[in-house]
Amino acid sequence: MQNENDIVVHVEHLNKIFYSIRGYWRQKKHPVEAVKDISFSICKGELFGMVGPNGAGKTTTVKMLSTLLLPTGGKATIFGHDVTRDTQQIRPRIGFTFGGNKGLYGRLSALDNLKYFAELYKLAPETIENRIKEMLEVVGLTGREKDRVETYSSGMQQRLHLARAMLHDPDLIYLDEPTVGIDPIGSREIRALIKELVQRGKTILLTTHYMYEAEELCDRIAVVNHGEIVALDTPASLKMRASNESVIVIHTPTENSALQHELANLKDEIVHLSNSTDTVKIHTRNPGRILNSLAALLERQIISNIEVRNATLEDVYVQVIRESTP
Amino acid sequence: MSRSSGKARHNPLPFIGKQISIQIQMRALSVFSFGLLIFQPAVFSTVGYMLARMAGKPAPDLIYVIIGGGIMGMWSSMVFTSFFDINNDRRHGTLELIVGSPTSLTTVLAVRTFANILTGMVSMLLSFVVVIFLFKFTIPLRNHPYIIVSLLVLFFGFWSIGVFLAHFRVASRVTGQFINYLELPVAILAAFMFPFEYLPRWITWLSNSIPLRWGVTGLNASFQQELILSNLWQDWATSIGVSFIYLLVTYFLSKKVHDMIRVTGELSSV
């Protein structure tokens, strides 16, 4: 049970409608409901994840909670302050980064970027230098701080984003797709940094497309689709949704009718089937029955390989998104 | 303790200094800035000078067109660099970070405009160099304090209208682009390069609502050999008064713009 004093973010029936213009001569405003009636809470020290396809409403939600966008309906409070009204109380206590290489001045050095944002966040002048030094050390950019940011790799830029977001020592941090476009080693470093932030007692709202990232980092995950939260639970509980399912991945050199014919016969055993160029993925509750039927095809080399594994969080995600897509 | 307070800063000077340093670093190597601050005003001054000479104008009028070139440089610098600054911020995602910080948007725009006008002063200084060293125009010693005050009054006028217009640039990409169209109309209405009396009467009400029109008239008057102090004081007072009206309107406008961008989501380029 959540203690009310521990709730940092509280969202109730939040809505956001944008209006897009359609037509050329006779222009009409067309409403687009980016966020529909979402509700959730985030507790102090929690790492809360939001996953969902592009355009699901994750970033819009983060922007409303960062006071950058006004909700069309519903209510959201941060540390008990209303996001619509109390921007001056909320802004000094939150930090945020938006994914990709946006949010930095490329022609300036990392040091100048951080100094500028330190001024924007009204840090006491006597603390600025030490705080910047500390943050550069935390993100591992000491020694490169005088280089222009445009010469940085994506991973370095992302680490600088984190330093900037942490500069004023916020209690709540929004990380919007922090590892997007970053190589595996860089992503691993960013994830290590995020874990360190949690250890420092920060509350984090993370949005990501990567399920392994959400599974590794998040205490709870909200799956968002078409502006709605369609599932919200701990990673373990979400995976339980598919605990009685196995996934069989069939590798096949070309599209072959024998396999399609066999699968048609097995349709009662298949929960979900997806095809790509050279693989067929089957979700099933009865893997033994399917494997028996496919063994002959494997022997005749109609299919080249079969893998069987438990359902992952990504499988659950795909299932939840599929079920919630009209 | 490094946590920000969210309250008004005690000493704004480091922030102003940092902002100016950023503005200069961002365009130190920009060919566009060179064109805007040096090439364009030089063209205006030269053409203006030639036209005035062909029309047989006496010396003070010649000075007027050359100094007018400098004012034009300041104005263009403010109009276009503010446009590029905000567009760049919008494109690079830094506008959201600025708006989402505890420093008010109006403070940031005010400091930036100040920095841009300060950079634009390069044009004005160059035009003075041209007047004094190229055309050997001697400015009587007693005029010097009046010229300095006139420049400060003009600077204040630039700043007030600059901060006012910057809010429209932030409000939306479309209104931001429309501000660029004001470059030449304002230059004509405020009579940057010719005496104000040359304007048709029916348009003067519009000119009078622009603080630069009074600032420019004041600056021109302070160059005259025979100073008419009562007129000069009147120009200064009116310029400062109109500038304050712009700042007052900006004060109310800022909240509207802040709310508006939070509704439309016009802060980012996506």
Interface residues (C-beta under 8 A of the other chain):
Chain A: F18 T60 K63 S66 T67 L68 L69 L70 Q88 Q89 R91 P92 I94 F96 F98 G100 K102 G103 L104 Y105 G106 R107 L108 D112 K115 Y116 F117 E119 L120 Y121 K122 L123 A124 P125 T127 I128 N130 R131 R164 L167 H168 D169
Chain B: M1 S2 R3 S4 S5 G6 K7 R9 N11 P14 F15 K18 Q19 S21 I22 Q25 M26 H92 G93 T94 E96 L97 I98 V99 G100 S101 P102 T103 V108 D259 R262 V263 T264 G265 L267 S268
